[in-house]
C-alpha cells in the first residue's frame, strides 16, 4: 500500500562524494517523495550507501557537466512532479509545507514552482546581497522542464507558468573560506572558454569597473551591509572572483611571451 504522506513526486539528485551533505538533504526531502533518483559519478565516500538507506534508485554515470548531468537525472524520473535538489541543499519546514500544498493541488494550474535559496556561511544565514533571495526554479511538472544555460551556470526552464512558493531552500554551499576559494579556478577556466568562443579581448578599464560594480551592488544596493562582516566579505569575494575570471583572458593572451621578447629593465 502506498504511503499517503508521499506525493506523486520524484527527487532528482546528482552527487559526487557528498556523504557529508546527502543525509541532511534526504532527511528533509525524502518524506515528500514517492521516488528518489540519485545519479552518482565516481563517489568513493559512502554517498551511495546513504542514498540507499532512503530507498533511492541509484544510477552511475561519468561526469557530463552540471547541466547535462542534471538532465540525465530528470530523464530517469517517473512521477508526475519532479523536485531537482542538490545534495548540499535542504528544504526548510515552511518550504516543505508549501511544496506539499502545491503538488497536492496538482500545481494549481502551473507547471513549475520556484522559491528563494538561502546560504549558511561564516556562522550565519545570509539574507541580503547577491546571495539572497536567489530565486530557484526546482519543482516542475514531469516533461515540462529542462536544465539549460552554460556549464558553470545551469538554469531550469519550464514550458508553462511558474508560481513562487513560501519558504527557503537552505544551501550549505561552502564548508569554509578555503573551500570557497578552491572553486574559483574551476569556474574561471570554464568562463575563459566562453570568452574565447565569443572572441573577447582583454579590456582593463572594463574589467576593473565590472569588478568594483559587483562589490557596490552586492554591499550597498542589495544591502549586503546588513549581513555584518560576512556580507562585506562576500561582496569583496564577488568582486575578486569577477576580476579573476576576466584576468584569465589576459593571462591567456600573454602566455606565449618569453623574457627575450621584452626589454630587460634590470
C-alpha positions as CSV (number, residue, x, y, z in Angstrom):
1,X,0.0,0.0,0.0
2,X,1.3,3.4,-0.9
3,X,2.2,5.9,1.9
4,X,-0.5,8.7,1.9
5,X,2.2,11.1,3.1
6,X,4.1,10.6,-0.1
7,X,3.3,12.9,-3.0
8,X,3.4,11.9,-6.7
9,X,6.8,13.5,-6.7
10,X,10.3,12.3,-7.7
11,X,13.5,13.7,-6.2
12,X,16.3,14.2,-8.8
13,X,19.7,14.4,-7.3
14,X,23.2,14.3,-8.7
15,X,26.2,13.7,-6.4
16,X,29.9,13.1,-6.2
17,X,31.3,12.4,-2.7
18,X,28.5,14.1,-0.9
19,X,28.4,11.9,2.2
20,X,28.8,15.0,4.4
21,X,25.7,16.6,3.0
22,X,23.3,14.0,1.5
23,X,21.8,12.7,4.7
24,X,20.7,16.2,5.7
25,X,19.2,16.7,2.2
26,X,17.3,13.5,2.2
27,X,16.0,13.8,5.7
28,X,14.3,17.0,4.7
29,X,13.0,16.0,1.2
30,X,12.5,12.2,1.2
31,X,9.3,12.2,3.3
32,X,7.6,14.1,0.4
33,X,8.7,11.8,-2.4
34,X,7.4,8.6,-3.9
35,X,10.6,8.2,-5.8
36,X,14.2,9.2,-5.2
37,X,16.6,9.2,-8.2
38,X,20.3,9.7,-7.4
39,X,22.8,9.9,-10.3
40,X,26.4,9.3,-9.0
41,X,29.7,9.9,-10.6
42,X,32.8,8.2,-9.1
43,X,31.7,8.5,-5.5
44,X,34.0,6.8,-3.0
45,X,33.0,8.2,0.4
46,X,29.8,6.4,1.3
47,X,27.4,8.7,-0.7
48,X,25.8,5.6,-2.3
49,X,25.2,3.8,1.0
50,X,23.4,6.9,2.4
51,X,21.2,7.2,-0.7
52,X,20.2,3.5,-0.4
53,X,19.2,4.0,3.2
54,X,16.5,6.3,1.9
55,X,15.3,3.9,-0.8
56,X,16.9,5.8,-3.7
57,X,17.3,4.3,-7.1
58,X,21.0,4.7,-8.0
59,X,22.5,5.3,-11.4
60,X,26.2,5.5,-12.2
61,X,27.3,8.0,-14.9
62,X,30.5,9.5,-16.0
63,X,30.6,13.3,-15.4
64,X,28.9,15.3,-18.2
65,X,29.0,18.7,-16.6
66,X,26.3,20.1,-14.2
67,X,23.7,20.9,-16.8
68,X,23.8,17.7,-18.7
69,X,24.2,15.5,-15.6
70,X,21.1,17.1,-14.1
71,X,19.1,16.4,-17.3
72,X,20.2,12.8,-17.1
73,X,18.7,12.6,-13.6
74,X,15.5,14.3,-14.8
75,X,15.1,11.8,-17.6
76,X,15.2,8.9,-15.1
77,X,12.3,10.1,-13.0
78,X,8.8,8.6,-13.4
79,X,6.5,10.6,-11.1
80,X,4.1,13.4,-12.4
81,X,6.2,16.0,-10.5
82,X,10.0,16.4,-10.1
83,X,11.9,18.2,-7.4
84,X,15.5,18.8,-8.6
85,X,17.6,19.3,-5.5
86,X,21.3,19.4,-4.9
87,X,23.0,17.2,-2.3
88,X,24.1,20.2,-0.3
89,X,20.6,21.7,0.0
90,X,17.8,21.2,2.5
91,X,14.1,22.1,2.5
92,X,13.1,24.4,5.3
93,X,9.9,23.3,7.2
94,X,7.9,26.2,5.6
95,X,9.1,25.2,2.1
96,X,8.1,21.5,2.8
97,X,4.6,22.6,3.6
98,X,4.4,24.9,0.6
99,X,5.6,22.1,-1.7
100,X,3.1,19.6,-0.2
101,X,0.2,22.0,-0.8
102,X,1.3,22.9,-4.3
103,X,1.7,19.3,-5.5
104,X,-1.4,18.1,-3.7
105,X,-3.4,20.6,-5.8
106,X,-1.5,19.5,-9.0
107,X,0.3,22.7,-9.3
108,X,-2.8,25.0,-9.1
109,X,-2.7,25.4,-12.9
110,X,1.1,26.0,-13.0
111,X,3.8,23.8,-14.5
112,X,6.6,24.8,-12.1
113,X,7.4,26.4,-8.8
114,X,10.4,28.5,-7.6
115,X,11.5,29.5,-4.1
116,X,14.3,31.6,-2.5
117,X,17.6,29.9,-1.7
118,X,19.4,31.0,1.5
119,X,23.1,30.2,2.2
120,X,24.6,29.3,5.5
121,X,28.1,30.9,5.6
122,X,30.6,32.1,8.2
123,X,28.2,31.1,11.0
124,X,25.0,32.8,9.9
125,X,22.2,32.8,7.3
126,X,23.0,35.2,4.5
127,X,19.8,37.2,3.9
128,X,20.9,40.0,1.6
129,X,23.4,40.9,-1.1
130,X,24.0,38.8,-4.3
131,X,23.2,35.6,-2.5
132,X,19.6,36.2,-1.4
133,X,16.9,35.7,-2.3
134,X,18.4,33.8,-5.3
135,X,15.0,32.5,-6.7
136,X,15.5,28.9,-7.7
137,X,13.1,27.1,-10.1
138,X,13.4,23.5,-8.9
139,X,9.9,22.0,-8.9
140,X,8.5,21.1,-12.3
141,X,5.7,19.0,-13.9
142,X,7.4,16.0,-15.4
143,X,8.3,16.6,-19.1
144,X,7.8,20.4,-18.8
145,X,11.2,21.5,-17.7
146,X,14.9,21.1,-18.8
147,X,18.2,22.4,-17.5
148,X,19.7,24.9,-19.9
149,X,22.4,27.6,-19.6
150,X,26.1,27.3,-19.6
151,X,28.3,24.6,-17.9
152,X,29.0,26.8,-14.9
153,X,25.6,28.4,-14.6
154,X,22.9,25.9,-15.3
155,X,19.3,27.2,-15.3
156,X,16.0,25.4,-15.2
157,X,13.5,26.5,-17.9
158,X,9.8,25.4,-17.8
159,X,7.4,25.3,-20.7
160,X,4.5,26.9,-18.8
161,X,3.7,29.2,-15.9
162,X,5.7,29.2,-12.6
163,X,4.4,30.0,-9.1
164,X,6.6,31.4,-6.3
165,X,6.3,29.4,-3.1
166,X,6.9,30.5,0.5
167,X,9.8,29.0,2.4
168,X,13.6,28.9,1.9
169,X,15.7,26.3,0.2
170,X,18.7,26.1,2.6
171,X,22.1,25.9,0.9
172,X,25.3,24.7,2.6
173,X,27.5,25.6,-0.3
174,X,30.9,26.1,1.3
175,X,32.5,24.3,4.2
176,X,34.8,27.3,4.9
177,X,36.6,30.1,3.2
178,X,39.3,27.7,1.7
179,X,36.6,25.6,0.1
180,X,35.0,28.7,-1.4
181,X,38.4,29.9,-2.8
182,X,39.1,26.4,-4.3
183,X,36.1,26.8,-6.6
184,X,37.4,30.0,-8.3
185,X,39.9,28.4,-10.8
186,X,37.4,25.7,-11.9
187,X,34.7,28.2,-12.8
188,X,37.3,30.7,-14.2
189,X,38.6,28.2,-16.7
190,X,35.0,27.5,-17.9
191,X,34.4,31.2,-18.2
192,X,37.6,31.7,-20.1
193,X,36.5,29.1,-22.7
194,X,33.3,31.1,-23.2
195,X,35.1,34.4,-23.6
196,X,37.4,32.8,-26.2
197,X,34.4,31.3,-28.1
198,X,32.9,34.8,-28.2
199,X,36.2,36.3,-29.4
200,X,36.5,38.7,-26.5
201,X,39.7,40.7,-25.9
202,X,41.2,41.9,-22.6
203,X,40.0,45.4,-21.6
204,X,41.4,46.5,-18.3
205,X,39.1,49.5,-17.6
206,X,36.0,47.4,-18.3
207,X,37.2,44.6,-16.1
208,X,38.1,47.0,-13.2
209,X,34.7,48.8,-13.5
210,X,32.8,45.5,-13.6
211,X,34.6,44.1,-10.5
212,X,34.1,47.3,-8.4
213,X,30.4,47.4,-9.5
214,X,29.9,43.8,-8.3
215,X,31.1,44.9,-4.8
216,X,29.0,48.1,-4.8
217,X,25.8,46.4,-6.0
218,X,26.1,43.5,-3.5
219,X,27.1,45.5,-0.5
220,X,25.1,48.7,-0.9
221,X,22.3,48.3,-3.4
222,X,21.4,44.8,-2.4
223,X,22.1,45.5,1.3
224,X,24.9,43.0,2.0
225,X,25.9,45.6,4.6
226,X,23.1,44.2,6.8
227,X,24.8,40.8,6.9
228,X,27.7,42.1,9.0
229,X,31.2,41.1,8.2
230,X,30.1,38.0,6.2
231,X,28.2,40.4,3.9
232,X,31.3,42.6,3.5
233,X,33.5,39.5,2.8
234,X,31.0,38.1,0.3
235,X,30.8,41.4,-1.6
236,X,34.6,41.6,-1.9
237,X,34.8,37.9,-2.8
238,X,32.3,38.5,-5.6
239,X,34.4,41.5,-6.9
240,X,37.6,39.5,-6.7
241,X,36.2,36.4,-8.4
242,X,34.8,38.6,-11.2
243,X,38.3,40.2,-11.6
244,X,40.0,36.8,-11.5
245,X,37.7,35.3,-14.2
246,X,38.4,38.1,-16.6
247,X,42.1,38.3,-15.8
248,X,42.4,34.7,-17.1
249,X,41.8,36.2,-20.5
250,X,44.8,38.5,-20.1
251,X,46.9,35.5,-18.9
252,X,45.8,33.5,-21.9
253,X,46.7,36.3,-24.3
254,X,50.2,36.7,-22.7
255,X,51.0,33.1,-22.0
256,X,53.3,32.6,-25.0
257,X,55.5,35.6,-24.3
258,X,59.1,34.9,-23.3
259,X,61.7,37.1,-21.4
260,X,63.6,37.6,-24.6
261,X,60.6,39.2,-26.2
262,X,60.6,42.1,-23.7
263,X,63.3,44.7,-22.9
264,X,65.4,44.0,-19.8
265,X,64.7,46.7,-17.3
266,X,67.3,45.4,-14.8
